[in-house]
Structure formats: structure tokens, C-alpha cells
Amino acid sequence: MDKDEILEKSRNDNKNQDERERSVLSKSPYFGLMALFTVSTILAFYRKFGLSGASISDLLALDCAALFGMELHQAVQLKRLHSALFALGFLALTILFLADYMTQGW
């Protein structure tokens, strides 16, 4: 590939996006995670104190699953070992919280 082909490919890839739009799109998942944790925290307090000690394992599983996805993406895309280890930890927590939630009704 020569210089002109690379420049043409880059122009085509970025044709309908400017720098601001790319920046916003790259930060959006973090704001989504913040919203998830905020709502989960509100629901957890409501369940724990408003519903006389109801379990919050399902909410914790959702939070851990979201963190697992984020860390796994970083581990694969950036080839970071510590992100892969965090992803495995969050996966284990997700499975534990889901198992706890699934066995509550038995």
C-alpha cells in the first residue's frame, strides 16, 4: 500500500465523522456505565431498606457484567494483561452473584 492509498482509506473511514463526534462516541460507554451504577445503587438501597432486606445479587451481577464487558474489550483491543485479569475477576463475580440470585427462591 502506498501513501495515497492509505490516505484515501483514512478519508473514507472518517468521511462522516469529525474529531468531536469520535471523541463523544468514545466516551459514551463510560457515561452509560455511570448511569447503570447510579440506577443500580438507587435500586439496591430501595431493596435493602425499603423492601426489608431483599437481596441485591441481581443488581450486583448486572454491575459486574458491565465491568466485565468493558475490561474484556480493553484487554482484547489494547492487549493489556491487567485488563484481562480484571475481566476474569468480574466474570467470576457475575457468575457468583447470578448463582446466589437463582438459588434464592428454592
N, CA, C and O atoms as a GROMACS GRO file, in nm:
protein
  424
    1MET      N    1   0.083  -0.118   0.000
    1MET     CA    2   0.000   0.000   0.000
    1MET      C    3   0.088   0.124   0.000
    1MET      O    4   0.177   0.138   0.083
    2ASP      N    5   0.062   0.212  -0.091
    2ASP     CA    6   0.142   0.333  -0.093
    2ASP      C    7   0.071   0.443  -0.013
    2ASP      O    8  -0.040   0.424   0.038
    3LYS      N    9   0.135   0.556  -0.004
    3LYS     CA   10   0.087   0.667   0.079
    3LYS      C   11  -0.051   0.714   0.035
    3LYS      O   12  -0.136   0.741   0.120
    4ASP      N   13  -0.075   0.725  -0.094
    4ASP     CA   14  -0.204   0.774  -0.144
    4ASP      C   15  -0.317   0.678  -0.110
    4ASP      O   16  -0.428   0.722  -0.077
    5GLU      N   17  -0.292   0.549  -0.119
    5GLU     CA   18  -0.395   0.451  -0.085
    5GLU      C   19  -0.431   0.457   0.063
    5GLU      O   20  -0.548   0.447   0.100
    6ILE      N   21  -0.329   0.474   0.147
    6ILE     CA   22  -0.352   0.484   0.291
    6ILE      C   23  -0.432   0.609   0.324
    6ILE      O   24  -0.525   0.605   0.405
    7LEU      N   25  -0.396   0.722   0.262
    7LEU     CA   26  -0.470   0.846   0.285
    7LEU      C   27  -0.614   0.835   0.237
    7LEU      O   28  -0.705   0.883   0.304
    8GLU      N   29  -0.636   0.772   0.123
    8GLU     CA   30  -0.771   0.754   0.071
    8GLU      C   31  -0.854   0.666   0.162
    8GLU      O   32  -0.971   0.694   0.186
    9LYS      N   33  -0.794   0.559   0.212
    9LYS     CA   34  -0.864   0.470   0.305
    9LYS      C   35  -0.901   0.544   0.433
    9LYS      O   36  -1.011   0.528   0.485
   10SER      N   37  -0.809   0.623   0.483
   10SER     CA   38  -0.834   0.700   0.605
   10SER      C   39  -0.945   0.802   0.583
   10SER      O   40  -1.030   0.822   0.670
   11ARG      N   41  -0.945   0.867   0.468
   11ARG     CA   42  -1.052   0.963   0.438
   11ARG      C   43  -1.188   0.894   0.430
   11ARG      O   44  -1.288   0.947   0.479
   12ASN      N   45  -1.191   0.779   0.369
   12ASN     CA   46  -1.317   0.704   0.359
   12ASN      C   47  -1.366   0.657   0.496
   12ASN      O   48  -1.486   0.659   0.523
   13ASP      N   49  -1.274   0.615   0.581
   13ASP     CA   50  -1.312   0.570   0.715
   13ASP      C   51  -1.369   0.683   0.798
   13ASP      O   52  -1.461   0.662   0.878
   14ASN      N   53  -1.316   0.802   0.782
   14ASN     CA   54  -1.355   0.916   0.864
   14ASN      C   55  -1.445   1.015   0.789
   14ASN      O   56  -1.460   1.130   0.831
   15LYS      N   57  -1.504   0.971   0.679
   15LYS     CA   58  -1.578   1.061   0.591
   15LYS      C   59  -1.693   1.134   0.663
   15LYS      O   60  -1.709   1.254   0.646
   16ASN      N   61  -1.770   1.062   0.743
   16ASN     CA   62  -1.889   1.123   0.804
   16ASN      C   63  -1.870   1.151   0.954
   16ASN      O   64  -1.969   1.167   1.026
   17GLN      N   65  -1.748   1.156   1.000
   17GLN     CA   66  -1.723   1.184   1.140
   17GLN      C   67  -1.614   1.290   1.154
   17GLN      O   68  -1.512   1.287   1.085
   18ASP      N   69  -1.639   1.384   1.244
   18ASP     CA   70  -1.533   1.478   1.276
   18ASP      C   71  -1.470   1.437   1.408
   18ASP      O   72  -1.514   1.341   1.471
   19GLU      N   73  -1.369   1.508   1.451
   19GLU     CA   74  -1.294   1.473   1.572
   19GLU      C   75  -1.382   1.478   1.696
   19GLU      O   76  -1.370   1.393   1.784
   20ARG      N   77  -1.469   1.577   1.704
   20ARG     CA   78  -1.559   1.589   1.819
   20ARG      C   79  -1.653   1.470   1.828
   20ARG      O   80  -1.676   1.417   1.936
   21GLU      N   81  -1.707   1.430   1.716
   21GLU     CA   82  -1.800   1.317   1.714
   21GLU      C   83  -1.729   1.188   1.759
   21GLU      O   84  -1.786   1.110   1.835
   22ARG      N   85  -1.609   1.166   1.713
   22ARG     CA   86  -1.534   1.048   1.755
   22ARG      C   87  -1.505   1.051   1.904
   22ARG      O   88  -1.512   0.948   1.971
   23SER      N   89  -1.474   1.170   1.957
   23SER     CA   90  -1.446   1.184   2.099
   23SER      C   91  -1.571   1.152   2.182
   23SER      O   92  -1.563   1.083   2.283
   24VAL      N   93  -1.685   1.204   2.138
   24VAL     CA   94  -1.810   1.178   2.210
   24VAL      C   95  -1.844   1.030   2.205
   24VAL      O   96  -1.884   0.973   2.307
   25LEU      N   97  -1.829   0.969   2.089
   25LEU     CA   98  -1.860   0.827   2.077
   25LEU      C   99  -1.768   0.740   2.162
   25LEU      O  100  -1.810   0.636   2.212
   26SER      N  101  -1.644   0.781   2.178
   26SER     CA  102  -1.551   0.700   2.257
   26SER      C  103  -1.578   0.714   2.407
   26SER      O  104  -1.546   0.623   2.484
   27LYS      N  105  -1.637   0.826   2.449
   27LYS     CA  106  -1.666   0.846   2.592
   27LYS      C  107  -1.805   0.798   2.632
   27LYS      O  108  -1.833   0.785   2.751
   28SER      N  109  -1.890   0.772   2.537
   28SER     CA  110  -2.028   0.734   2.567
   28SER      C  111  -2.041   0.609   2.654
   28SER      O  112  -2.125   0.609   2.745
   29PRO      N  113  -1.964   0.504   2.632
   29PRO     CA  114  -1.979   0.386   2.719
   29PRO      C  115  -1.956   0.415   2.867
   29PRO      O  116  -2.020   0.355   2.953
   30TYR      N  117  -1.866   0.508   2.897
   30TYR     CA  118  -1.839   0.540   3.037
   30TYR      C  119  -1.959   0.610   3.100
   30TYR      O  120  -1.991   0.586   3.217
   31PHE      N  121  -2.025   0.696   3.026
   31PHE     CA  122  -2.144   0.761   3.080
   31PHE      C  123  -2.257   0.660   3.095
   31PHE      O  124  -2.337   0.670   3.188
   32GLY      N  125  -2.263   0.563   3.006
   32GLY     CA  126  -2.361   0.456   3.020
   32GLY      C  127  -2.336   0.374   3.145
   32GLY      O  128  -2.430   0.338   3.216
   33LEU      N  129  -2.210   0.344   3.173
   33LEU     CA  130  -2.175   0.271   3.295
   33LEU      C  131  -2.209   0.352   3.420
   33LEU      O  132  -2.258   0.297   3.518
   34MET      N  133  -2.183   0.481   3.415
   34MET     CA  134  -2.217   0.565   3.531
   34MET      C  135  -2.367   0.564   3.556
   34MET      O  136  -2.411   0.559   3.670
   35ALA      N  137  -2.446   0.570   3.449
   35ALA     CA  138  -2.591   0.565   3.464
   35ALA      C  139  -2.635   0.430   3.521
   35ALA      O  140  -2.722   0.424   3.608
   36LEU      N  141  -2.575   0.323   3.471
   36LEU     CA  142  -2.607   0.190   3.521
   36LEU      C  143  -2.578   0.179   3.670
   36LEU      O  144  -2.661   0.128   3.746
   37PHE      N  145  -2.462   0.225   3.713
   37PHE     CA  146  -2.426   0.216   3.854
   37PHE      C  147  -2.514   0.306   3.940
   37PHE      O  148  -2.547   0.269   4.053
   38THR      N  149  -2.551   0.422   3.890
   38THR     CA  150  -2.637   0.512   3.967
   38THR      C  151  -2.774   0.449   3.990
   38THR      O  152  -2.824   0.447   4.102
   39VAL      N  153  -2.834   0.398   3.884
   39VAL     CA  154  -2.966   0.336   3.897
   39VAL      C  155  -2.958   0.210   3.981
   39VAL      O  156  -3.046   0.184   4.063
   40SER      N  157  -2.854   0.131   3.962
   40SER     CA  158  -2.837   0.009   4.043
   40SER      C  159  -2.822   0.042   4.191
   40SER      O  160  -2.877  -0.028   4.276
   41THR      N  161  -2.749   0.147   4.221
   41THR     CA  162  -2.731   0.186   4.361
   41THR      C  163  -2.863   0.232   4.423
   41THR      O  164  -2.895   0.195   4.536
   42ILE      N  165  -2.939   0.310   4.349
   42ILE     CA  166  -3.070   0.354   4.399
   42ILE      C  167  -3.161   0.234   4.424
   42ILE      O  168  -3.225   0.225   4.528
   43LEU      N  169  -3.166   0.142   4.329
   43LEU     CA  170  -3.250   0.024   4.345
   43LEU      C  171  -3.200  -0.066   4.458
   43LEU      O  172  -3.280  -0.126   4.530
   44ALA      N  173  -3.069  -0.075   4.474
   44ALA     CA  174  -3.013  -0.157   4.582
   44ALA      C  175  -3.053  -0.101   4.719
   44ALA      O  176  -3.093  -0.177   4.808
   45PHE      N  177  -3.042   0.031   4.737
   45PHE     CA  178  -3.084   0.090   4.864
   45PHE      C  179  -3.233   0.072   4.887
   45PHE      O  180  -3.276   0.044   4.999
   46TYR      N  181  -3.312   0.087   4.782
   46TYR     CA  182  -3.456   0.068   4.796
   46TYR      C  183  -3.488  -0.076   4.837
   46TYR      O  184  -3.570  -0.100   4.926
   47ARG      N  185  -3.423  -0.171   4.771
   47ARG     CA  186  -3.449  -0.312   4.805
   47ARG      C  187  -3.403  -0.346   4.945
   47ARG      O  188  -3.473  -0.413   5.020
   48LYS      N  189  -3.285  -0.300   4.980
   48LYS     CA  190  -3.227  -0.337   5.108
   48LYS      C  191  -3.303  -0.275   5.224
   48LYS      O  192  -3.325  -0.341   5.326
   49PHE      N  193  -3.343  -0.150   5.210
   49PHE     CA  194  -3.405  -0.080   5.322
   49PHE      C  195  -3.556  -0.062   5.305
   49PHE      O  196  -3.629  -0.061   5.404
   50GLY      N  197  -3.603  -0.049   5.183
   50GLY     CA  198  -3.746  -0.028   5.159
   50GLY      C  199  -3.824  -0.157   5.152
   50GLY      O  200  -3.943  -0.159   5.186
   51LEU      N  201  -3.761  -0.263   5.110
   51LEU     CA  202  -3.830  -0.392   5.098
   51LEU      C  203  -3.780  -0.490   5.204
   51LEU      O  204  -3.779  -0.611   5.182
   52SER      N  205  -3.741  -0.437   5.318
   52SER     CA  206  -3.698  -0.515   5.434
   52SER      C  207  -3.592  -0.620   5.402
   52SER      O  208  -3.611  -0.739   5.428
   53GLY      N  209  -3.482  -0.577   5.347
   53GLY     CA  210  -3.367  -0.664   5.332
   53GLY      C  211  -3.369  -0.757   5.213
   53GLY      O  212  -3.306  -0.862   5.217
   54ALA      N  213  -3.440  -0.722   5.106
   54ALA     CA  214  -3.440  -0.806   4.987
   54ALA      C  215  -3.299  -0.813   4.928
   54ALA      O  216  -3.221  -0.719   4.942
   55SER      N  217  -3.268  -0.922   4.864
   55SER     CA  218  -3.135  -0.944   4.807
   55SER      C  219  -3.108  -0.850   4.689
   55SER      O  220  -3.198  -0.815   4.613
   56ILE      N  221  -2.983  -0.812   4.677
   56ILE     CA  222  -2.942  -0.726   4.566
   56ILE      C  223  -2.844  -0.798   4.473
   56ILE      O  224  -2.772  -0.733   4.398
   57SER      N  225  -2.842  -0.930   4.478
   57SER     CA  226  -2.747  -1.008   4.397
   57SER      C  227  -2.766  -0.985   4.248
   57SER      O  228  -2.668  -0.981   4.174
   58ASP      N  229  -2.890  -0.969   4.203
   58ASP     CA  230  -2.913  -0.948   4.061
   58ASP      C  231  -2.856  -0.814   4.015
   58ASP      O  232  -2.802  -0.805   3.905
   59LEU      N  233  -2.868  -0.711   4.097
   59LEU     CA  234  -2.812  -0.580   4.061
   59LEU      C  235  -2.660  -0.584   4.060
   59LEU      O  236  -2.596  -0.524   3.973
   60LEU      N  237  -2.602  -0.654   4.157
   60LEU     CA  238  -2.457  -0.667   4.159
   60LEU      C  239  -2.408  -0.747   4.038
   60LEU      O  240  -2.302  -0.717   3.984
   61ALA      N  241  -2.484  -0.847   3.996
   61ALA     CA  242  -2.446  -0.924   3.877
   61ALA      C  243  -2.448  -0.835   3.753
   61ALA      O  244  -2.360  -0.846   3.668
   62LEU      N  245  -2.548  -0.748   3.742
   62LEU     CA  246  -2.554  -0.655   3.628
   62LEU      C  247  -2.433  -0.562   3.627
   62LEU      O  248  -2.371  -0.540   3.523
   63ASP      N  249  -2.400  -0.507   3.743
   63ASP     CA  250  -2.285  -0.417   3.750
   63ASP      C  251  -2.156  -0.488   3.712
   63ASP      O  252  -2.076  -0.436   3.635
   64CYS      N  253  -2.137  -0.608   3.766
   64CYS     CA  254  -2.014  -0.684   3.736
   64CYS      C  255  -2.009  -0.725   3.589
   64CYS      O  256  -1.902  -0.728   3.528
   65ALA      N  257  -2.125  -0.757   3.531
   65ALA     CA  258  -2.128  -0.793   3.389
   65ALA      C  259  -2.089  -0.674   3.302
   65ALA      O  260  -2.018  -0.691   3.202
   66ALA      N  261  -2.134  -0.555   3.338
   66ALA     CA  262  -2.098  -0.436   3.262
   66ALA      C  263  -1.948  -0.410   3.272
   66ALA      O  264  -1.883  -0.376   3.172
   67LEU      N  265  -1.892  -0.424   3.391
   67LEU     CA  266  -1.748  -0.405   3.408
   67LEU      C  267  -1.669  -0.514   3.336
   67LEU      O  268  -1.563  -0.487   3.280
   68PHE      N  269  -1.720  -0.636   3.337
   68PHE     CA  270  -1.656  -0.745   3.264
   68PHE      C  271  -1.646  -0.710   3.115
   68PHE      O  272  -1.541  -0.726   3.054
   69GLY      N  273  -1.756  -0.663   3.058
   69GLY     CA  274  -1.756  -0.628   2.916
   69GLY      C  275  -1.657  -0.518   2.883
   69GLY      O  276  -1.586  -0.526   2.782
   70MET      N  277  -1.651  -0.417   2.967
   70MET     CA  278  -1.560  -0.306   2.943
   70MET      C  279  -1.414  -0.353   2.953
   70MET      O  280  -1.332  -0.320   2.867
   71GLU      N  281  -1.382  -0.429   3.057
   71GLU     CA  282  -1.245  -0.476   3.075
   71GLU      C  283  -1.205  -0.576   2.967
   71GLU      O  284  -1.091  -0.575   2.920
   72LEU      N  285  -1.298  -0.662   2.926
   72LEU     CA  286  -1.268  -0.758   2.820
   72LEU      C  287  -1.238  -0.686   2.689
   72LEU      O  288  -1.145  -0.724   2.618
   73HIS      N  289  -1.315  -0.584   2.658
   73HIS     CA  290  -1.291  -0.507   2.535
   73HIS      C  291  -1.153  -0.443   2.538
   73HIS      O  292  -1.080  -0.447   2.439
   74GLN      N  293  -1.117  -0.384   2.652
   74GLN     CA  294  -0.986  -0.322   2.663
   74GLN      C  295  -0.874  -0.426   2.653
   74GLN      O  296  -0.772  -0.402   2.590
   75ALA      N  297  -0.895  -0.541   2.716
   75ALA     CA  298  -0.793  -0.646   2.712
   75ALA      C  299  -0.769  -0.695   2.570
   75ALA      O  300  -0.655  -0.718   2.530
   76VAL      N  301  -0.877  -0.712   2.494
   76VAL     CA  302  -0.863  -0.763   2.357
   76VAL      C  303  -0.808  -0.656   2.264
   76VAL      O  304  -0.716  -0.682   2.186
   77GLN      N  305  -0.862  -0.536   2.273
   77GLN     CA  306  -0.821  -0.431   2.180
   77GLN      C  307  -0.682  -0.374   2.210
   77GLN      O  308  -0.606  -0.346   2.118
   78LEU      N  309  -0.650  -0.359   2.338
   78LEU     CA  310  -0.523  -0.297   2.375
   78LEU      C  311  -0.419  -0.398   2.422
   78LEU      O  312  -0.305  -0.363   2.453
   79LYS      N  313  -0.459  -0.525   2.428
   79LYS     CA  314  -0.371  -0.634   2.470
   79LYS      C  315  -0.307  -0.605   2.606
   79LYS      O  316  -0.185  -0.611   2.622
   80ARG      N  317  -0.394  -0.573   2.702
   80ARG     CA  318  -0.349  -0.543   2.838
   80ARG      C  319  -0.375  -0.663   2.928
   80ARG      O  320  -0.488  -0.711   2.938
   81LEU      N  321  -0.271  -0.711   2.992
   81LEU     CA  322  -0.283  -0.827   3.080
   81LEU      C  323  -0.367  -0.793   3.203
   81LEU      O  324  -0.452  -0.872   3.245
   82HIS      N  325  -0.344  -0.674   3.263
   82HIS     CA  326  -0.420  -0.642   3.383
   82HIS      C  327  -0.569  -0.627   3.353
   82HIS      O  328  -0.652  -0.658   3.438
   83SER      N  329  -0.604  -0.580   3.235
   83SER     CA  330  -0.746  -0.573   3.198
   83SER      C  331  -0.805  -0.712   3.182
   83SER      O  332  -0.921  -0.736   3.217
   84ALA      N  333  -0.726  -0.805   3.130
   84ALA     CA  334  -0.774  -0.943   3.116
   84ALA      C  335  -0.797  -1.005   3.254
   84ALA      O  336  -0.894  -1.078   3.273
   85LEU      N  337  -0.709  -0.976   3.348
   85LEU     CA  338  -0.726  -1.029   3.483
   85LEU      C  339  -0.847  -0.968   3.552
   85LEU      O  340  -0.922  -1.038   3.620
   86PHE      N  341  -0.867  -0.838   3.534
   86PHE     CA  342  -0.987  -0.774   3.588
   86PHE      C  343  -1.112  -0.834   3.525
   86PHE      O  344  -1.211  -0.858   3.594
   87ALA      N  345  -1.107  -0.858   3.395
   87ALA     CA  346  -1.223  -0.916   3.325
   87ALA      C  347  -1.257  -1.053   3.383
   87ALA      O  348  -1.374  -1.083   3.405
   88LEU      N  349  -1.156  -1.135   3.407
   88LEU     CA  350  -1.180  -1.266   3.466
   88LEU      C  351  -1.240  -1.254   3.606
   88LEU      O  352  -1.329  -1.330   3.644
   89GLY      N  353  -1.190  -1.159   3.683
   89GLY     CA  354  -1.244  -1.137   3.817
   89GLY      C  355  -1.390  -1.094   3.813
   89GLY      O  356  -1.472  -1.145   3.889
   90PHE      N  357  -1.422  -1.001   3.724
   90PHE     CA  358  -1.561  -0.956   3.712
   90PHE      C  359  -1.652  -1.066   3.658
   90PHE      O  360  -1.769  -1.073   3.695
   91LEU      N  361  -1.600  -1.151   3.571
   91LEU     CA  362  -1.678  -1.264   3.522
   91LEU      C  363  -1.709  -1.360   3.638
   91LEU      O  364  -1.822  -1.408   3.651
   92ALA      N  365  -1.609  -1.388   3.721
   92ALA     CA  366  -1.630  -1.476   3.836
   92ALA      C  367  -1.734  -1.417   3.931
   92ALA      O  368  -1.822  -1.489   3.980
   93LEU      N  369  -1.724  -1.287   3.958
   93LEU     CA  370  -1.823  -1.222   4.045
   93LEU      C  371  -1.962  -1.227   3.984
   93LEU      O  372  -2.060  -1.250   4.055
   94THR      N  373  -1.972  -1.205   3.855
   94THR     CA  374  -2.102  -1.212   3.788
   94THR      C  375  -2.164  -1.350   3.805
   94THR      O  376  -2.282  -1.361   3.837
   95ILE      N  377  -2.085  -1.453   3.784
   95ILE     CA  378  -2.136  -1.589   3.798
   95ILE      C  379  -2.178  -1.617   3.942
   95ILE      O  380  -2.283  -1.678   3.965
   96LEU      N  381  -2.098  -1.572   4.039
   96LEU     CA  382  -2.133  -1.593   4.179
   96LEU      C  383  -2.262  -1.521   4.217
   96LEU      O  384  -2.349  -1.579   4.283
   97PHE      N  385  -2.276  -1.396   4.175
   97PHE     CA  386  -2.396  -1.320   4.208
   97PHE      C  387  -2.519  -1.379   4.139
   97PHE      O  388  -2.627  -1.384   4.197
   98LEU      N  389  -2.503  -1.424   4.015
   98LEU     CA  390  -2.615  -1.486   3.945
   98LEU      C  391  -2.655  -1.618   4.012
   98LEU      O  392  -2.774  -1.648   4.024
   99ALA      N  393  -2.557  -1.696   4.054
   99ALA     CA  394  -2.588  -1.821   4.123
   99ALA      C  395  -2.662  -1.794   4.253
   99ALA      O  396  -2.758  -1.864   4.286
  100ASP      N  397  -2.618  -1.693   4.326
  100ASP     CA  398  -2.685  -1.656   4.451
  100ASP      C  399  -2.828  -1.612   4.423
  100ASP      O  400  -2.920  -1.650   4.496
  101TYR      N  401  -2.847  -1.532   4.320
  101TYR     CA  402  -2.981  -1.484   4.285
  101TYR      C  403  -3.072  -1.598   4.242
  101TYR      O  404  -3.190  -1.603   4.279
  102MET      N  405  -3.018  -1.690   4.163
  102MET     CA  406  -3.100  -1.802   4.110
  102MET      C  407  -3.142  -1.899   4.221
  102MET      O  408  -3.245  -1.965   4.208
  103THR      N  409  -3.065  -1.910   4.327
  103THR     CA  410  -3.097  -2.005   4.434
  103THR      C  411  -3.180  -1.945   4.545
  103THR      O  412  -3.210  -2.014   4.642
  104GLN      N  413  -3.219  -1.821   4.535
  104GLN     CA  414  -3.295  -1.756   4.642
  104GLN      C  415  -3.435  -1.812   4.657
  104GLN      O  416  -3.486  -1.821   4.769
  105GLY      N  417  -3.498  -1.849   4.548
  105GLY     CA  418  -3.636  -1.895   4.556
  105GLY      C  419  -3.652  -2.041   4.591
  105GLY      O  420  -3.765  -2.088   4.603
  106TRP      N  421  -3.545  -2.114   4.607
  106TRP     CA  422  -3.554  -2.259   4.628
  106TRP      C  423  -3.575  -2.291   4.771
  106TRP      O  424  -3.585  -2.408   4.807
   0.00000   0.00000   0.00000
